[in-house]
């Protein structure tokens, strides 16, 4: 019976915000032309994603036991044993992140932070220098995501452990009740929501839809292509003259 509280609310909230912001950014980037105003919103959500990862790094130090990076299983030998166990039908359970999900989480956090960083650098006038790296990391993120989802499905079937539900209610099955976290950290979740909302409002408030520029902490970032529009305006002016 899934009755042991393992993941606090901030960790679960981060999981869904993280997934949603990446999917929003990626889907816009892949379906919308970069000369469209809508394309700029993929960059805004990407910046918000980068800020969210920064918060997760802090929470990975001060959060609940199973949210901390010290609780992740990152020993390569444990990862090998985990995959061997999947193949052999091992029924071993992990109360927190198993070795595969631990590595997937760290990889996705790193890629998301890299995407935000290269996106920022591209918006400062270095688009050509970082565009290929940015696209590579975005595609790598999708690959890791697909593998992660497949791993969750396989784990659930082989171990009869509905780990996907743990990111909804925070609970897992355990024979040791003492391992449950003492609090769901509701106040920290409220703080996280406030930070995300205030950051989002700041970005949208300081984004100029006419010039497609963002004023971020005193620096002006170009969030999209406007050269063609300006060139057409100059051509029309010359024709009228």
C-alpha positions as CSV (number, residue, x, y, z in Angstrom):
1,X,0.0,0.0,0.0
2,X,1.3,3.4,-1.0
3,X,1.2,5.2,2.4
4,X,4.7,6.6,3.0
5,X,5.1,10.3,2.2
6,X,8.4,10.6,0.3
7,X,8.3,13.7,-1.8
8,X,7.4,17.1,-0.5
9,X,5.0,19.5,-2.3
10,X,7.8,21.8,-3.6
11,X,9.6,18.9,-5.3
12,X,6.4,17.6,-6.9
13,X,5.4,21.2,-8.0
14,X,8.9,21.7,-9.5
15,X,8.6,18.4,-11.4
16,X,5.4,19.6,-13.2
17,X,6.5,23.2,-13.7
18,X,9.8,22.0,-15.1
19,X,8.1,19.6,-17.5
20,X,5.5,22.1,-18.6
21,X,7.9,25.0,-19.3
22,X,10.3,22.8,-21.3
23,X,7.5,21.3,-23.4
24,X,6.1,24.9,-24.0
25,X,9.5,26.2,-25.1
26,X,10.3,23.2,-27.2
27,X,6.9,23.0,-29.0
28,X,7.0,26.7,-29.8
29,X,10.6,26.5,-31.1
30,X,9.7,23.5,-33.4
31,X,6.4,24.7,-34.7
32,X,6.7,28.5,-34.9
33,X,8.8,30.6,-37.3
34,X,11.5,32.6,-35.5
35,X,10.2,35.8,-37.1
36,X,6.8,35.4,-35.4
37,X,6.1,37.2,-32.2
38,X,5.0,33.9,-30.6
39,X,8.6,32.6,-31.0
40,X,9.7,35.1,-28.4
41,X,7.6,33.5,-25.8
42,X,9.6,30.3,-26.1
43,X,12.6,32.4,-25.0
44,X,10.7,33.9,-22.1
45,X,9.6,30.5,-20.9
46,X,13.2,29.2,-21.3
47,X,14.5,32.0,-19.1
48,X,11.9,31.1,-16.5
49,X,12.9,27.5,-16.8
50,X,16.5,28.4,-16.1
51,X,15.5,30.3,-12.9
52,X,13.4,27.3,-11.8
53,X,16.5,25.1,-12.1
54,X,18.4,27.5,-9.9
55,X,15.7,27.1,-7.3
56,X,16.0,23.3,-7.6
57,X,19.7,23.5,-7.0
58,X,19.1,25.3,-3.7
59,X,16.3,22.9,-2.8
60,X,18.6,20.0,-3.6
61,X,20.6,21.1,-0.6
62,X,18.0,22.4,1.9
63,X,14.9,20.4,0.9
64,X,13.5,17.2,2.3
65,X,15.7,14.1,2.4
66,X,14.6,12.6,-0.9
67,X,14.7,16.0,-2.6
68,X,18.3,16.5,-1.7
69,X,21.1,15.5,-4.2
70,X,22.8,13.7,-1.4
71,X,19.9,11.2,-1.5
72,X,20.3,10.6,-5.3
73,X,21.8,7.2,-6.3
74,X,24.6,8.3,-8.7
75,X,27.1,5.5,-8.2
76,X,27.7,4.0,-11.7
77,X,27.8,0.5,-10.2
78,X,24.4,1.0,-8.7
79,X,23.1,2.0,-12.1
80,X,24.6,-1.1,-13.7
81,X,23.0,-3.3,-10.9
82,X,19.7,-1.5,-11.4
83,X,19.6,-2.4,-15.1
84,X,20.7,-6.0,-14.4
85,X,17.9,-6.2,-11.8
86,X,15.3,-5.0,-14.4
87,X,16.5,-7.7,-16.8
88,X,16.5,-10.4,-14.1
89,X,13.2,-9.4,-12.5
90,X,14.6,-8.1,-9.2
91,X,11.9,-6.8,-6.9
92,X,14.2,-4.3,-5.1
93,X,12.6,-0.9,-4.4
94,X,14.0,2.5,-3.8
95,X,12.2,4.8,-1.5
96,X,13.6,7.9,-3.2
97,X,15.0,8.3,-6.7
98,X,16.3,5.0,-8.2
99,X,19.7,5.0,-10.0
100,X,18.2,5.5,-13.4
101,X,15.9,8.4,-12.4
102,X,18.7,10.0,-10.4
103,X,20.9,10.1,-13.5
104,X,18.0,11.3,-15.7
105,X,17.1,14.1,-13.3
106,X,20.7,15.4,-13.1
107,X,21.1,15.2,-16.9
108,X,17.8,17.1,-17.5
109,X,18.7,19.7,-14.9
110,X,22.1,20.3,-16.6
111,X,20.6,20.4,-20.1
112,X,17.8,22.8,-19.0
113,X,20.3,25.1,-17.4
114,X,22.5,24.9,-20.5
115,X,19.5,25.7,-22.7
116,X,18.7,28.8,-20.7
117,X,22.3,29.9,-20.7
118,X,22.9,29.4,-24.4
119,X,19.5,31.0,-25.1
120,X,20.6,34.0,-23.1
121,X,23.9,34.3,-24.9
122,X,22.1,34.0,-28.3
123,X,19.8,36.9,-27.3
124,X,22.9,39.1,-26.6
125,X,24.0,39.0,-30.2
126,X,25.8,35.7,-30.3
127,X,23.1,33.6,-32.0
128,X,25.3,31.9,-34.6
129,X,27.9,30.9,-32.1
130,X,25.5,29.1,-29.8
131,X,22.6,28.1,-32.0
132,X,23.8,24.6,-32.9
133,X,24.7,23.9,-29.3
134,X,21.3,25.1,-28.1
135,X,19.5,22.9,-30.6
136,X,21.6,19.9,-29.8
137,X,20.8,20.2,-26.1
138,X,17.1,20.6,-26.8
139,X,17.1,17.4,-28.8
140,X,19.2,15.6,-26.2
141,X,16.7,16.7,-23.6
142,X,13.8,15.2,-25.6
143,X,15.8,11.9,-25.9
144,X,16.4,11.7,-22.2
145,X,12.8,12.5,-21.5
146,X,11.5,9.7,-23.7
147,X,14.0,7.3,-22.1
148,X,12.9,8.5,-18.7
149,X,9.2,7.9,-19.4
150,X,10.0,4.5,-20.9
151,X,12.0,3.7,-17.8
152,X,9.2,4.7,-15.5
153,X,6.8,2.4,-17.4
154,X,9.2,-0.5,-17.4
155,X,10.0,0.0,-13.7
156,X,6.4,0.1,-12.8
157,X,5.7,-3.1,-14.7
158,X,8.7,-5.1,-13.5
159,X,8.6,-3.9,-9.9
160,X,4.9,-3.5,-9.6
161,X,5.7,-0.1,-8.1
162,X,3.5,2.9,-9.4
163,X,6.3,5.4,-9.1
164,X,4.6,7.9,-11.5
165,X,1.9,8.5,-8.9
166,X,4.5,9.5,-6.4
167,X,5.0,12.8,-8.2
168,X,1.3,13.5,-7.7
169,X,0.6,12.5,-4.1
170,X,4.2,12.2,-2.9
171,X,3.7,8.7,-1.6
172,X,5.4,5.4,-2.1
173,X,5.2,1.9,-0.7
174,X,7.5,1.2,2.2
175,X,7.8,-1.4,5.0
176,X,9.5,1.2,7.2
177,X,7.1,3.9,8.3
178,X,10.0,5.8,10.0
179,X,11.4,6.7,6.6
180,X,8.5,9.0,5.8
181,X,9.4,12.7,5.6
182,X,8.0,14.6,8.6
183,X,6.4,17.5,6.6
184,X,5.1,18.2,3.1
185,X,6.7,21.7,3.2
186,X,3.6,23.5,2.2
187,X,5.0,26.9,3.1
188,X,8.0,26.4,0.8
189,X,5.6,25.4,-1.9
190,X,3.8,28.7,-1.5
191,X,7.1,30.5,-1.7
192,X,8.0,28.6,-4.9
193,X,4.6,29.6,-6.5
194,X,5.1,33.2,-5.5
195,X,8.6,33.2,-7.0
196,X,7.5,31.7,-10.3
197,X,4.6,34.0,-10.6
198,X,6.6,37.1,-9.8
199,X,9.4,36.1,-12.1
200,X,6.9,35.5,-14.9
201,X,5.2,38.8,-14.4
202,X,8.6,40.5,-14.4
203,X,9.6,39.0,-17.7
204,X,6.3,39.7,-19.4
205,X,6.2,43.3,-18.0
206,X,9.7,44.1,-19.3
207,X,9.1,42.5,-22.7
208,X,8.5,44.9,-25.6
209,X,6.3,43.2,-28.2
210,X,7.0,45.9,-30.8
211,X,10.8,45.7,-30.7
212,X,10.8,42.1,-29.3
213,X,13.4,43.1,-26.7
214,X,13.5,42.2,-23.0
215,X,15.0,44.5,-20.4
216,X,16.5,42.1,-17.9
217,X,18.3,43.5,-14.9
218,X,19.5,46.5,-16.9
219,X,20.5,44.6,-20.0
220,X,18.5,44.5,-23.3
221,X,18.0,41.1,-24.9
222,X,16.8,40.6,-28.4
223,X,14.1,37.8,-28.4
224,X,13.5,37.2,-32.0
225,X,14.3,38.3,-35.6
226,X,13.3,41.8,-36.6
227,X,15.9,42.5,-39.3
228,X,13.6,41.5,-42.2
229,X,10.8,43.7,-40.9
230,X,13.1,46.7,-40.7
231,X,14.5,46.0,-44.1
232,X,11.0,45.9,-45.6
233,X,10.2,49.2,-44.0
234,X,13.3,50.8,-45.5
235,X,12.5,49.4,-48.9
236,X,9.0,50.8,-48.8
237,X,10.4,54.2,-47.8
238,X,12.8,54.2,-50.7
239,X,10.1,53.3,-53.1
240,X,7.9,56.1,-51.9
241,X,10.8,58.6,-52.3
